């Protein structure tokens, strides 16, 4: 999806269907040109062959509309991943699903395709309000989910779709919600705000409620908001929940949001090591022991020798990211940075620039650690250790 779309969503622009419009600034145009200049490889090439099955999307002919299958094909997908092959059929049948899958396993398509088909079968119109609601834990993940949705929906111009999240223009969001957004991607805090305060936000006809990265939603402190959101939604609906790990809080949400006996797909067995479920197969791991005063020298040397590679370096705080960003750029080692204290437009630009880049270094906090599908990363450097062992997996 073009960066222009998300920059418009964050600004004052409006247009047809979802309310986007006015020309972007010169700065935005430059960024868009840079971000879209290089042709990207087919999406299928970005998936590890080990997670692909022999089942093709074309096998859904007759159960999934030709327009949706055509959109999937044009996105470069031919064969399904395991989570897609297991999840899509029961979701098409309207069943509640509790899924557990690794980051990068293709679960976004696993819930988007059935959601789109559900609205098509119901002859959904914009004035019906929101028919599908998708909650993502962070702004970056919600943007990425919406990016996939946007590509799928290019073949379905009659179904409106949109994104609401913290940091975006709330007044514009309110206008779009009032006019009707059929498929809505949202972060928890901003969604609850609109449910409580946007009078014309119509959710009483909701058909499908999807929670992505449920464990991460709780990790960053949205437990109370999630339970409030669920209370404001109609009880008669299909519900879908994906979580990379299991916890008591996730179990509680499952009992509240899903039916008494949801279909469990890829859920970890009690005897299974969580790291076996959550980490990507084929990942090589290692560590270096060095005196604390030589850590930065080691980092600098490593980054300098690997300028042609694509690298993410994790730090424990926003202040540390800013400090090392300024220092490395000052000593002529160009890097990018992303953290929670940046304005949303800058976070969006940096995120998509790094996604499109074939090489470069991104300094970041855990804001970029979870759920995001950043292609072709060669190295992950954990300069500061995570606060909890499970965050190592999420990074």
Phi, psi and omega in degrees: 000143181292143178298331180308318183301311183289325177296322177296319180299329183276347185253217187257004191281152179223151177205185180299144177073287185255002173088039178253152182189265192324148181298146181286166180290166178299323179297317180296321180298317180298315180297318179298316179300316181296319187286334184249006185293321183268132178287134183268152177289161178305145182304323184301329181291340182277351179267139176298134180299336183291340181261359179271143175261180176270001182277128182262151177300331180297342179292348179273006178304130184099333177253334177240139184300150179299325181294320178293316179298324178294319178297318178298317179298317181290339175282351177099010181262131176240306180261150180272153169279171182298317182293327177292315181296326181276329188269319188300313181302310179293328178292323176296333179276357177089012181281151170284139184228135170248113185242146175232123184209152178292152171299135181086014183269356179092020184290338180300311176295329182299326178260337181287317182300309178297327180296316178297316181296326178300315180290323178298318180295331181269004180057047190295134176245155184300324183286354175288344183092205183276122180259331178230129180237124182241122179255128176241147187289325186235164179297316182296317179292322178295322177295320181292318177299316180294327177299317177294316178301316182301317179294319179296323187280354177299336178270357181231066185296343182280346181257118181284153181209156183194177185223130172233135182199158176300143181095342177271170182286110186294322181297317177296320178300318181299318178297316182293318179296323180294328179278344177108116175241111187291316177240118187241128171257135187210154168269154189300313184297313181291324178297313180299321177304312181291322179299325183273331191237348179263104191296326184264015177280105189266113179236003185292343179262012185307131181256328185215131180241122185238129176245117180257140180054053184301320181296323179292325177302319179285324180302325183263011167094027181256024183300310182296317180299319181297317180292326176292319179300313182299323179295333183270356181260152177297144183284331181274099184194164169273140181232141182225134180224128175243139180210134181285330179227162180254146178206170180298322181292321177295318178301320180295319178295321178302315181295328182278317190269330185255167177292169186299331183225072180289156175286125182261125183235122177066018181287140182298136172283152183305326184275356184278137175292125181306326181294332179291331182275325193262340182266155184280134179297139178090359180288125177266132184236149179198176179210163178231132175258124180209159177300145184301326182288349180252006182298314182294320178300319179295318178297313181302314181297318180297312182295322181294321181285344183241037181300331182277357182262168176253118192229140171243131180241124183261136176237164186273346183214160177296321181298320179293321177298313181299315182299309183289330175297312180296318183293312182294320177293325180294323181266026170067040170235092187299130176220161172249164178215150177214131180202173188291344182270352177286150173296151187300321180297321179292320177299318181296312181300310183298317181301312183286329175298317181291322177301320184280339186288148175270342177208166180137171181235130177245120174268133186205162169263187183292358176302333181254011191273340195232127169083346184277142180255082179268116189284149168057042175278128183273321184225139168246119180249121179261083183297317171252135179293150178292160181293327181229149181305322182293335178292336175299319179294317183296325178294000000 
